[in-house]
Amino acid sequence: MYAAGPFGEYYCDSPVSLEQSQFDAISKFVPKRAFTISTGDIVEGAIWETTNDEIVSDIGDAYTRMRKTLGLVYPAIGNHDANPVNSFPPAGVPTNYTDTYDYSAHSAFWSPWIGPAAASQVVDNYGSYSVQHANSTLRIISINTMFSEGVNWWIYNQTLSADPSGIFTFLSNTLSAAEAANERVWIIGHIPPGRPDFLYDYSVTFDSLVQRFSHVIAAMFWGHTHRDQFEISYSDYSNRVPGNAQVVGYVAPSLTPTSGNPNFRVYEVDPVTFGIRDVHVYFANASRSDYQTHGPHWEKYYSAKEAYAGALDPSVTDRKAELSPAVWSRIVAAFQSNDTLFQQYYARKQRGWEYVPCEGSCKSGEICQLGSAVSAFACLDPTQAAAKRDLSSAAGQDATDECGVSTMRNVMRAMGGDVAALRKRAGVVLRR
């Protein structure tokens, strides 16, 4: 055991010094940015040791720093941004627990960015809102994905609702209005709908809206996994070819060094379509000998267009060309045939830390997951339905995972499988 350094350590949460360092690096490398997206999980990973006051204090401190350093930010709420973690009771669930403080606090801290009308939506729509970016045809829709999260135990308090807290109605109505107004939409949220902890039925419902409004949705942006990933929505998951690719979900790597080097992404955007032209990733190598003495050294890690699209045949290298869903589908196909390219991707996915080659079933599962924005079609073990992090990590098999969650989660995962799996994971014998 040893004390963490002033700028954080691997396996440890982010200190304020590292957080501020990232904000300063964003300002340095992207001084002409239009705005910033924050996909949630502001609060430390203390799990059951938080309090309501700490939640409000933590998000208040972080959003105040963002406002001072970054300017305009469009935020989303994360599963850690409540006390205790994952506590988001759907509307109508009988409980003495109150989440009003949480939505009210987020509304207040977000209001300077999104305006009073959208801020009131945060309370009325249980953490979700919609706002049009000034002087543009781009609409931001921020949704609370925690009503679809498998470890939000409140959703099991009664029969599962087809539309918990009216989130899908809100999303459908907002997309319909955007379609009528000829707007383009970015959807932002915390949990990617293709991940195993996004419950299957809700993932399918969400994807049906994506398919219906794929001509309106320019891109989607997620967090949660701590990894550098993406996922593609297809009109036909039994035929995942470029012509069927609809929308790309960009899953951003995280700041926290619990599972890799601190990262952030910079997106080059088409000013008319609001499609993504390129993704630039910056990182600070926490393994550098001067990391603690001189602070994080932020530098460019890679460009998606240079690293992936440039390796295609024919290549996509024109600076103004979009990384369309079809291009990303071609990239996934290239990963299948070009193992060197795939292993480079996988190392970057791990944020440049503790890379172990991904081969065999690991590779086939990863490629399948990249090609699915529906959790049921992501080629993931259904008994892992409550898993948060990447399944190639051994963290879920330890006493606790990187967020400090007990391996009782493993027993709960098995409930998504059969009785034999439950017996094996729980270590019990069930007798008739």
N, C-alpha and C positions, 0 to 999 in steps of 0.2 A: 504494500500500500504506500502511496505517496501523494502529496498534495498536487492538485491540478495547477498548471502554469497560469499566468495572468491572461492568456488568450485562449484558454481551453485546451482540452486534451481529447484524443480519441477515446471513445466510450463515455465521454462526459457531455453534458448539455452545454449550450452556448452561454458564455458570460456576456455581460453588457459590452465589454471592451471589444469582443469579436463582432457583436451585432453592429456597433457603431463603425467598426472598421469596414464592414461590408457596405454600409450605407455610404461611407466616404469613398469607397472604391467605385460604387455605382456612379456617384457624382463625377468622379475623375474620368472614368472610361466612357461614360455616356452623358456628357453635359447637355446635349440637345434632345434628350429623351422627351417623348410626348407625355408619358405617364408610366407608372409602375403598377404591377399586379402583385398582390400578396394573397396567397392561397390558404392562409390560416395556420393554426398551431403556434400562436404567439406565446402561450403560457408554457412554462417549464414542464418537463415530463415527470412531475411529482406524483401522478396518479391519484392516490387516495389521501394525500397529505396536503392538498390545497384547501383554501377557504374561499368563500365568496369575495371577501375583501381582497384576497391575493389575486384572484382572477381580474377584478376591476383594476387593481394597481398595476399588474403586469401588462395588460393590454393598453392601459393608459400611458404607461411609460414608453412602450414600444411605438405606439401610434404617434405620440408626441415627438419622438425622435425622428420618425419617418417624415412627419409633416415639416420639421425644421430642416432636414437634410435632403429629402427626396422630392418634395413638392407634391404634385397630384398623385394619389394612390387610389386604386380600386381594390378593396379588400374583400375577402371571404372568411367565413368562420370555420374553425377547425375543431376536431373532436376533443382536443385538449383545452379548448377555450371555454370550459364550463367546469363547475365543481359539483361532484367529482368528475373525472374524465368520462366522456361518452354520455353524459346525462342530459338528454334532450327529450323529455316526455312529449309525445305527439298530443295535439289538441284533443280534448275529450277524455284523456286518461285520468281516472280519479286518483288524486295524489295530494299530499300536503306539501310536496316539494314544489318550490317555485323557481322558475327560470326567468321571471320578469326582469330581475336585476341584470341578467346577462345580456338579453336583447336590448334593454334600455341603455346599458353601458356601451355596447357596440354602436348603437344608434347615435349616441352622443359623440363618441370619438370619431365616427365616420362622417358625421354631418358636414364638417368643413370641406370635405372632398366631394361628397355625393349630393349635397344640398338637403334642405329640410324635407322636401317631398319624398325623396328616396329614403331618407333616414327614418321617416315615419313608417315606411314599408318594412323596414328591418324588424320593428316591433310587431306590426300587423301580420307580417308573413313569416314570423318565426325565424328570423335571421337571413331572409332572402330579400333582394331588392333589384330594381332595374333602373338604369339611368342612361341618357344619351350623352355621349362624349361631345363636348362643346364644339360648335362649328364643324360638324361632320355628320355623316349618315351612319356612324357606328354606335350601336347600343350595347352596353355591358349588362349582362344578366348574371348576378351573383346568387347562387343557390346554396342553401344549407343541405348538404348531402348526408347529414347524420341521421336523418329519419329513414335512411336506407341502409344504415350500418348494422351489421350483424351483432356487434357487441354493445349496441345501445339497448340495454336490457328493458328499457321502458316500452319499446315497441311490442314486447311480448306480454304486456300487462293485460291485454285483451285481444280479441281476434284481430289479426293483422288487417289494417286498413289498406284498401287499394290505393288510397291517396292520402298518406299521413300528413296532417296539418295543411292539406290542400296545396302541397308543393308542386305536384304535377299540373294541377289546374292553373296555378300561378304561371308556371313555365309555358304551358300551352297558350294561355291567353296573351302573354307577353310576346311570344313568338308570332302569334297571329296578327297582333297589332303591328309588329315590326315588318311583317310581310306586306301588310296593307300600306304601310308608309314607305315601302321600298328601302328599308334600312338593312344594314348588315349587322350581324350579331356575333359577339364573343360571349361564350358561356364560361364563367369561372366558378370554381368550387374547390373543395378539399379532397374528397375521396374519388379517385377515377372510377367510373362505372364498370370498367372491365376487371377490376380487382376482386378477389374472392370475398372480401368483407363487405362488398356492395351486394345486398341480397338479390338473388336471381330474378325474382318477379319484378322487383323495382328497377333492376338493371334493364330488363326487357321493356318495361314501360318507358323508361327514359330513352332507350334506343329507338323506340317507335316514334317518339317526338323528334329525335334527331333525323330519322329517315324522312319524316313528313316535311321537315323544314330544312333539309340539307342544303337547299339553294339559298337559304337565308343565313345559315350559320357559317361564318368564315373560319372559325377555329374554336377550340375549347382548351381550357388551361386548368390543370389539377396539381395537387401536391401529395402529401400524406406518406408516400412510400420511402422518401428520403433518397430515392434513386433517380438517375438520369434516364428517362424512358419516354415512350410515346405509345399510343394505341390508335388503331384505325377502325372507324365504323364502316361496315360494308352493307350494301343492299342485299347481299346474298352471302351468308357466312359459309355456305357449302361450296362456294366458288369465289375464293378470295383473290381476285385478279384486279389489276389496275382499273379496268373499266367499271368495276363495281364499288370502288373505294369512294366513300361519301364525305367524311369529315375526319380530321386528325385531332386527337386529344394529346396535348403536350403536357407531359408529367415532369415537372421541374425537380432537379436535385435540391437538396436543402442546405441551409447554413450550418445546422448543428453537426459537430464532428463525432457524434455517437457512432456513426456508421460510414465515415469517409471524410474526405477533405471538404472544407467549406466551399460552396459553389453559388453562383447565380447565373441567370441566362439573360441575354439581350436578343430581342427579336427585331429583325428588319421586316417592315410591313409595307405592302403595296398601299399607296395612299388612296386608291379608288376602291379596290375590292376588299381591302383589309385582310387579304390572304398573307401568309407568312412567306417571305422571300428567303430568309436564312435565320439560323439559330446560332448565336455565338455564346459559348460557355466560358466563364471566367472562374478561376479557383485560386485558393491559397493553400499551398502544400504545407500541412502541419508537421511534416517530417523534416522540414528544413532545420538546420542546426541553429539558425538565428530566429526561428519563429517566435520563441518566447522573449528573446532579448530585444529584438528590433520590431516585433509585431508581424502580423500576416503580410506576406508579399503577394499581392494579387496580380495575376497575369492571365492572359488569354490561354485557355486550354485547347479549344478546337472550334471549328465552324462546321456545322452539319452539311452545308453545301460543299465545302472543300473535302471533308472526310468521307462523306457518303455519296452525295449526288454526283460528285466529280468522278466517282469510280464506276458509274453506270455506263452502259453502252447502248445508245448514245448518252453521253454525259450531260448533266444539267449544271452549267457553270456561269451562265449569263447572270450578272448581278441583279437584273430586274425580273428574272424568271422566278415564278413562285415555286415553293416546295409544296406542290399540290398533293391532295390525297393519293392521286395516281402515282406521283413521284415517290412518295413514302412507301406505297405498295411495291413499287419496283425495287426500292432499297431493301425491303424485307425479303423479296425474292433473291436479291444479290447476296444477302446474308446466308441464305440457304446454300447457294452454290459456291460462294467465296468464303471459306472458313477464316482466312486471315482478316478479312473485312469484319466478319462477325465477331471474332475475338477482340478486335480493336473496339468495336461497339461495347462489348461486354465489360471490358476494362474501364471504359468511360462511364458505363452505367454504375459501376462500383465507386465512382468518383475518384479514380486513380489510387485506390488503397486496397490492400489485401486481395489483389486479383488472383483468382484461380481459374484456369481454363474451363470453359463451359462446353461439355461435349456430350454426345449421345442423347439420352433423354432430357438432359438439362438444356441442350441446344434446341431440340425439337419443341420442347415445352415453351422455351423463351420466344421462339419465332412464332409459335401459335398464339401466345399471349399478345405479342406486338400486333398481330392481325385480328384482334378482337376488342371491341369496346363494350361487349356484353359478357358479364362474368360467367354465364353458363356456357359460353363458347370459347373460353380462354384456355382450354386444355389444362386446367388446374384441378387437382384432386378435390372433389366435393367435400371430403372430410376436413379440408383446410378452410372452411367457409368463414372462420373468424380471424384468419391470419391477416396481419396488417402489412408486414414487411415482405420482402422478396423471399420466395420459397426456397431459393438456392442457398440462403443463409442458414446456418445451423442455430441461429439465435433462438428460434422457436422451440428448439429441443432442449435448451438449457433450463436452469431453475427459474430464470426470468429472462424476458427478452430485452432488447435494447431500450425499451421504454419502462422497464421495471415491472412488467405485468407477469403475474404468476403463471406457471405452466398448467394451472387449472384450466387455462384457455384451451389446452390441448384436449382435455376431456370434452369441453363444450364444442370444439371443432368436430369431434367424432359423432356428435349428435346429428350432424348433417349426413352421416353415412349409415352403415347398418349396425346391427347389434353386436356382431363379431368385432367390428372395429372399435365399438364402445368398450367391449370387454377388454380388448387388448390395450387400449390407451388408459383406461381407468384402473387396470390391474385387478379386476374383480371377477368373480365367477357368479354368473346368474343361474340359479337353479329353478326348475319348474316345480 
